[in-house]
Amino acid sequence: MAILTEEVGEVSRAVRANEIGRDHPGEKAATSAEKRANLKEELADTLDLVLVLSSLYDIDAQDLLEASEKKLTARFKNEK
């Protein structure tokens, strides 16, 4: 589980860089393309780990998506 936590942290840093231009003040500013590529890479790493966990516990990835959609649809049904 520690590696999933690490990857989620990396997604957080990539989002922050996209939002404010860098992760921390001493960091060299990246181009928009570099920031987007990094975010894509970190999201993919996180997704890979979620899929590995779902496989480990014999949970179909499609079932995960359907459960999430059902939950979010119910939660936000009155906000249209």
VOFI-520307 format. One record per atom (N, C-alpha, C): residue number from 1; atom name; residue in one letter; x negated, y, z. Coordinates in Angstrom, 3 decimals. Layout:
REM residues N
<NUM; 'CA'; 'A'; <X; Y; Z>>
...
END
This chain:
REM residues 80
<1; 'N'; 'M'; <-0.814; -1.199; 0.000>>
<1; 'CA'; 'M'; <0.000; 0.000; 0.000>>
<1; 'C'; 'M'; <-0.856; 1.261; 0.000>>
<2; 'N'; 'A'; <-2.054; 1.177; 0.513>>
<2; 'CA'; 'A'; <-2.907; 2.366; 0.576>>
<2; 'C'; 'A'; <-3.184; 2.915; -0.821>>
<3; 'N'; 'I'; <-3.344; 2.033; -1.784>>
<3; 'CA'; 'I'; <-3.638; 2.511; -3.141>>
<3; 'C'; 'I'; <-2.437; 3.247; -3.736>>
<4; 'N'; 'L'; <-1.214; 2.823; -3.407>>
<4; 'CA'; 'L'; <-0.033; 3.539; -3.885>>
<4; 'C'; 'L'; <0.019; 4.937; -3.266>>
<5; 'N'; 'T'; <-0.274; 5.022; -1.990>>
<5; 'CA'; 'T'; <-0.310; 6.320; -1.314>>
<5; 'C'; 'T'; <-1.360; 7.219; -1.950>>
<6; 'N'; 'E'; <-2.507; 6.656; -2.270>>
<6; 'CA'; 'E'; <-3.571; 7.423; -2.934>>
<6; 'C'; 'E'; <-3.098; 7.938; -4.289>>
<7; 'N'; 'E'; <-2.449; 7.086; -5.060>>
<7; 'CA'; 'E'; <-1.983; 7.489; -6.387>>
<7; 'C'; 'E'; <-0.907; 8.570; -6.308>>
<8; 'N'; 'V'; <-0.003; 8.455; -5.338>>
<8; 'CA'; 'V'; <1.024; 9.483; -5.167>>
<8; 'C'; 'V'; <0.360; 10.812; -4.807>>
<9; 'N'; 'G'; <-0.690; 10.766; -3.996>>
<9; 'CA'; 'G'; <-1.447; 11.972; -3.682>>
<9; 'C'; 'G'; <-2.071; 12.580; -4.930>>
<10; 'N'; 'E'; <-2.564; 11.742; -5.819>>
<10; 'CA'; 'E'; <-3.157; 12.227; -7.066>>
<10; 'C'; 'E'; <-2.092; 12.843; -7.972>>
<11; 'N'; 'V'; <-0.876; 12.284; -7.967>>
<11; 'CA'; 'V'; <0.227; 12.890; -8.717>>
<11; 'C'; 'V'; <0.521; 14.270; -8.135>>
<12; 'N'; 'S'; <0.543; 14.353; -6.821>>
<12; 'CA'; 'S'; <0.804; 15.629; -6.158>>
<12; 'C'; 'S'; <-0.235; 16.680; -6.547>>
<13; 'N'; 'R'; <-1.482; 16.295; -6.572>>
<13; 'CA'; 'R'; <-2.546; 17.232; -6.971>>
<13; 'C'; 'R'; <-2.387; 17.653; -8.432>>
<14; 'N'; 'A'; <-2.017; 16.702; -9.286>>
<14; 'CA'; 'A'; <-1.842; 17.018; -10.711>>
<14; 'C'; 'A'; <-0.655; 17.959; -10.919>>
<15; 'N'; 'V'; <0.418; 17.754; -10.174>>
<15; 'CA'; 'V'; <1.571; 18.650; -10.272>>
<15; 'C'; 'V'; <1.175; 20.040; -9.801>>
<16; 'N'; 'R'; <0.468; 20.107; -8.689>>
<16; 'CA'; 'R'; <0.011; 21.401; -8.163>>
<16; 'C'; 'R'; <-0.850; 22.118; -9.196>>
<17; 'N'; 'A'; <-1.741; 21.412; -9.824>>
<17; 'CA'; 'A'; <-2.595; 22.024; -10.850>>
<17; 'C'; 'A'; <-1.746; 22.558; -12.002>>
<18; 'N'; 'N'; <-0.715; 21.836; -12.379>>
<18; 'CA'; 'N'; <0.170; 22.299; -13.453>>
<18; 'C'; 'N'; <0.973; 23.513; -13.020>>
<19; 'N'; 'E'; <1.346; 23.568; -11.765>>
<19; 'CA'; 'E'; <2.177; 24.662; -11.272>>
<19; 'C'; 'E'; <1.387; 25.953; -11.050>>
<20; 'N'; 'I'; <0.186; 25.847; -10.466>>
<20; 'CA'; 'I'; <-0.560; 27.068; -10.134>>
<20; 'C'; 'I'; <-1.881; 27.199; -10.898>>
<21; 'N'; 'G'; <-2.198; 26.245; -11.717>>
<21; 'CA'; 'G'; <-3.384; 26.341; -12.555>>
<21; 'C'; 'G'; <-4.600; 25.593; -12.057>>
<22; 'N'; 'R'; <-4.583; 25.181; -10.782>>
<22; 'CA'; 'R'; <-5.690; 24.416; -10.214>>
<22; 'C'; 'R'; <-5.203; 23.756; -8.930>>
<23; 'N'; 'D'; <-5.966; 22.783; -8.445>>
<23; 'CA'; 'D'; <-5.578; 22.108; -7.208>>
<23; 'C'; 'D'; <-6.037; 22.897; -5.984>>
<24; 'N'; 'H'; <-7.237; 23.463; -6.036>>
<24; 'CA'; 'H'; <-7.744; 24.254; -4.913>>
<24; 'C'; 'H'; <-8.564; 25.425; -5.445>>
<25; 'N'; 'P'; <-8.764; 26.464; -4.628>>
<25; 'CA'; 'P'; <-9.385; 27.708; -5.113>>
<25; 'C'; 'P'; <-10.764; 27.543; -5.760>>
<26; 'N'; 'G'; <-11.580; 26.620; -5.299>>
<26; 'CA'; 'G'; <-12.921; 26.467; -5.845>>
<26; 'C'; 'G'; <-12.994; 25.658; -7.128>>
<27; 'N'; 'E'; <-11.887; 25.148; -7.558>>
<27; 'CA'; 'E'; <-11.856; 24.272; -8.729>>
<27; 'C'; 'E'; <-11.849; 25.076; -10.022>>
<28; 'N'; 'K'; <-12.581; 24.583; -11.005>>
<28; 'CA'; 'K'; <-12.586; 25.189; -12.340>>
<28; 'C'; 'K'; <-11.210; 25.022; -12.973>>
<29; 'N'; 'A'; <-10.702; 26.082; -13.550>>
<29; 'CA'; 'A'; <-9.392; 26.015; -14.210>>
<29; 'C'; 'A'; <-9.467; 25.103; -15.436>>
<30; 'N'; 'A'; <-8.466; 24.255; -15.583>>
<30; 'CA'; 'A'; <-8.386; 23.353; -16.735>>
<30; 'C'; 'A'; <-7.427; 23.941; -17.762>>
<31; 'N'; 'T'; <-7.533; 23.475; -18.978>>
<31; 'CA'; 'T'; <-6.593; 23.912; -20.019>>
<31; 'C'; 'T'; <-5.237; 23.259; -19.768>>
<32; 'N'; 'S'; <-4.220; 23.797; -20.392>>
<32; 'CA'; 'S'; <-2.884; 23.210; -20.271>>
<32; 'C'; 'S'; <-2.879; 21.763; -20.742>>
<33; 'N'; 'A'; <-3.582; 21.494; -21.829>>
<33; 'CA'; 'A'; <-3.651; 20.125; -22.361>>
<33; 'C'; 'A'; <-4.345; 19.190; -21.377>>
<34; 'N'; 'E'; <-5.420; 19.653; -20.740>>
<34; 'CA'; 'E'; <-6.133; 18.833; -19.757>>
<34; 'C'; 'E'; <-5.258; 18.555; -18.539>>
<35; 'N'; 'K'; <-4.545; 19.572; -18.074>>
<35; 'CA'; 'K'; <-3.670; 19.388; -16.912>>
<35; 'C'; 'K'; <-2.534; 18.423; -17.227>>
<36; 'N'; 'R'; <-1.972; 18.560; -18.417>>
<36; 'CA'; 'R'; <-0.879; 17.660; -18.811>>
<36; 'C'; 'R'; <-1.389; 16.221; -18.962>>
<37; 'N'; 'A'; <-2.548; 16.060; -19.552>>
<37; 'CA'; 'A'; <-3.132; 14.720; -19.721>>
<37; 'C'; 'A'; <-3.409; 14.086; -18.362>>
<38; 'N'; 'N'; <-3.906; 14.872; -17.412>>
<38; 'CA'; 'N'; <-4.185; 14.354; -16.082>>
<38; 'C'; 'N'; <-2.896; 13.942; -15.379>>
<39; 'N'; 'L'; <-1.858; 14.770; -15.489>>
<39; 'CA'; 'L'; <-0.572; 14.426; -14.886>>
<39; 'C'; 'L'; <-0.027; 13.136; -15.488>>
<40; 'N'; 'K'; <-0.113; 13.012; -16.794>>
<40; 'CA'; 'K'; <0.360; 11.802; -17.478>>
<40; 'C'; 'K'; <-0.399; 10.570; -16.978>>
<41; 'N'; 'E'; <-1.709; 10.698; -16.847>>
<41; 'CA'; 'E'; <-2.536; 9.589; -16.373>>
<41; 'C'; 'E'; <-2.150; 9.191; -14.946>>
<42; 'N'; 'E'; <-1.975; 10.172; -14.069>>
<42; 'CA'; 'E'; <-1.646; 9.869; -12.677>>
<42; 'C'; 'E'; <-0.242; 9.290; -12.531>>
<43; 'N'; 'L'; <0.708; 9.799; -13.310>>
<43; 'CA'; 'L'; <2.051; 9.214; -13.291>>
<43; 'C'; 'L'; <2.021; 7.762; -13.773>>
<44; 'N'; 'A'; <1.231; 7.504; -14.810>>
<44; 'CA'; 'A'; <1.116; 6.143; -15.333>>
<44; 'C'; 'A'; <0.495; 5.212; -14.300>>
<45; 'N'; 'D'; <-0.535; 5.692; -13.593>>
<45; 'CA'; 'D'; <-1.163; 4.871; -12.552>>
<45; 'C'; 'D'; <-0.157; 4.519; -11.460>>
<46; 'N'; 'T'; <0.643; 5.507; -11.066>>
<46; 'CA'; 'T'; <1.647; 5.285; -10.024>>
<46; 'C'; 'T'; <2.721; 4.313; -10.509>>
<47; 'N'; 'L'; <3.173; 4.507; -11.733>>
<47; 'CA'; 'L'; <4.174; 3.607; -12.299>>
<47; 'C'; 'L'; <3.641; 2.176; -12.369>>
<48; 'N'; 'D'; <2.383; 2.026; -12.777>>
<48; 'CA'; 'D'; <1.778; 0.694; -12.829>>
<48; 'C'; 'D'; <1.863; 0.003; -11.471>>
<49; 'N'; 'L'; <1.537; 0.732; -10.418>>
<49; 'CA'; 'L'; <1.563; 0.134; -9.084>>
<49; 'C'; 'L'; <2.977; -0.217; -8.637>>
<50; 'N'; 'V'; <3.948; 0.615; -8.963>>
<50; 'CA'; 'V'; <5.343; 0.302; -8.633>>
<50; 'C'; 'V'; <5.770; -0.966; -9.371>>
<51; 'N'; 'L'; <5.378; -1.088; -10.628>>
<51; 'CA'; 'L'; <5.730; -2.290; -11.392>>
<51; 'C'; 'L'; <5.041; -3.534; -10.839>>
<52; 'N'; 'V'; <3.801; -3.396; -10.400>>
<52; 'CA'; 'V'; <3.106; -4.527; -9.787>>
<52; 'C'; 'V'; <3.825; -4.954; -8.507>>
<53; 'N'; 'L'; <4.207; -3.981; -7.681>>
<53; 'CA'; 'L'; <4.929; -4.305; -6.444>>
<53; 'C'; 'L'; <6.270; -4.962; -6.734>>
<54; 'N'; 'S'; <6.988; -4.441; -7.717>>
<54; 'CA'; 'S'; <8.283; -5.041; -8.033>>
<54; 'C'; 'S'; <8.106; -6.476; -8.516>>
<55; 'N'; 'S'; <7.075; -6.722; -9.282>>
<55; 'CA'; 'S'; <6.800; -8.080; -9.758>>
<55; 'C'; 'S'; <6.411; -8.997; -8.596>>
<56; 'N'; 'L'; <5.604; -8.467; -7.707>>
<56; 'CA'; 'L'; <5.162; -9.237; -6.546>>
<56; 'C'; 'L'; <6.341; -9.724; -5.715>>
<57; 'N'; 'Y'; <7.368; -8.894; -5.617>>
<57; 'CA'; 'Y'; <8.552; -9.243; -4.834>>
<57; 'C'; 'Y'; <9.712; -9.729; -5.707>>
<58; 'N'; 'D'; <9.395; -10.070; -6.951>>
<58; 'CA'; 'D'; <10.365; -10.634; -7.889>>
<58; 'C'; 'D'; <11.606; -9.751; -8.054>>
<59; 'N'; 'I'; <11.351; -8.449; -8.234>>
<59; 'CA'; 'I'; <12.415; -7.480; -8.485>>
<59; 'C'; 'I'; <12.221; -6.955; -9.901>>
<60; 'N'; 'D'; <13.235; -7.127; -10.716>>
<60; 'CA'; 'D'; <13.165; -6.724; -12.112>>
<60; 'C'; 'D'; <13.087; -5.195; -12.223>>
<61; 'N'; 'A'; <12.186; -4.707; -13.047>>
<61; 'CA'; 'A'; <12.007; -3.261; -13.219>>
<61; 'C'; 'A'; <13.286; -2.591; -13.715>>
<62; 'N'; 'Q'; <14.016; -3.247; -14.584>>
<62; 'CA'; 'Q'; <15.280; -2.693; -15.075>>
<62; 'C'; 'Q'; <16.279; -2.541; -13.930>>
<63; 'N'; 'D'; <16.267; -3.492; -13.005>>
<63; 'CA'; 'D'; <17.139; -3.397; -11.834>>
<63; 'C'; 'D'; <16.784; -2.183; -10.981>>
<64; 'N'; 'L'; <15.495; -1.875; -10.890>>
<64; 'CA'; 'L'; <15.059; -0.684; -10.143>>
<64; 'C'; 'L'; <15.637; 0.575; -10.765>>
<65; 'N'; 'L'; <15.525; 0.673; -12.084>>
<65; 'CA'; 'L'; <16.033; 1.855; -12.780>>
<65; 'C'; 'L'; <17.543; 1.985; -12.629>>
<66; 'N'; 'E'; <18.246; 0.878; -12.754>>
<66; 'CA'; 'E'; <19.702; 0.907; -12.630>>
<66; 'C'; 'E'; <20.135; 1.284; -11.213>>
<67; 'N'; 'A'; <19.450; 0.760; -10.211>>
<67; 'CA'; 'A'; <19.777; 1.096; -8.819>>
<67; 'C'; 'A'; <19.532; 2.574; -8.546>>
<68; 'N'; 'S'; <18.444; 3.093; -9.066>>
<68; 'CA'; 'S'; <18.133; 4.510; -8.883>>
<68; 'C'; 'S'; <19.163; 5.389; -9.572>>
<69; 'N'; 'E'; <19.514; 5.031; -10.792>>
<69; 'CA'; 'E'; <20.513; 5.807; -11.532>>
<69; 'C'; 'E'; <21.855; 5.799; -10.796>>
<70; 'N'; 'K'; <22.248; 4.648; -10.302>>
<70; 'CA'; 'K'; <23.519; 4.539; -9.581>>
<70; 'C'; 'K'; <23.515; 5.411; -8.327>>
<71; 'N'; 'K'; <22.412; 5.354; -7.581>>
<71; 'CA'; 'K'; <22.294; 6.140; -6.354>>
<71; 'C'; 'K'; <22.336; 7.637; -6.649>>
<72; 'N'; 'L'; <21.581; 8.073; -7.657>>
<72; 'CA'; 'L'; <21.529; 9.502; -7.987>>
<72; 'C'; 'L'; <22.838; 9.999; -8.579>>
<73; 'N'; 'T'; <23.492; 9.161; -9.371>>
<73; 'CA'; 'T'; <24.788; 9.535; -9.936>>
<73; 'C'; 'T'; <25.799; 9.763; -8.819>>
<74; 'N'; 'A'; <25.817; 8.873; -7.832>>
<74; 'CA'; 'A'; <26.739; 9.017; -6.704>>
<74; 'C'; 'A'; <26.391; 10.253; -5.878>>
<75; 'N'; 'R'; <25.116; 10.479; -5.667>>
<75; 'CA'; 'R'; <24.677; 11.607; -4.833>>
<75; 'C'; 'R'; <25.039; 12.950; -5.448>>
<76; 'N'; 'F'; <24.929; 13.059; -6.771>>
<76; 'CA'; 'F'; <25.109; 14.346; -7.419>>
<76; 'C'; 'F'; <26.378; 14.428; -8.285>>
<77; 'N'; 'K'; <27.330; 13.554; -8.062>>
<77; 'CA'; 'K'; <28.523; 13.501; -8.906>>
<77; 'C'; 'K'; <29.345; 14.784; -8.857>>
<78; 'N'; 'N'; <29.286; 15.523; -7.775>>
<78; 'CA'; 'N'; <30.081; 16.744; -7.643>>
<78; 'C'; 'N'; <29.319; 18.008; -8.058>>
<79; 'N'; 'E'; <28.117; 17.857; -8.576>>
<79; 'CA'; 'E'; <27.296; 19.013; -8.917>>
<79; 'C'; 'E'; <27.255; 19.324; -10.403>>
<80; 'N'; 'K'; <28.182; 18.814; -11.160>>
<80; 'CA'; 'K'; <28.194; 19.064; -12.610>>
<80; 'C'; 'K'; <28.864; 20.352; -12.945>>
END
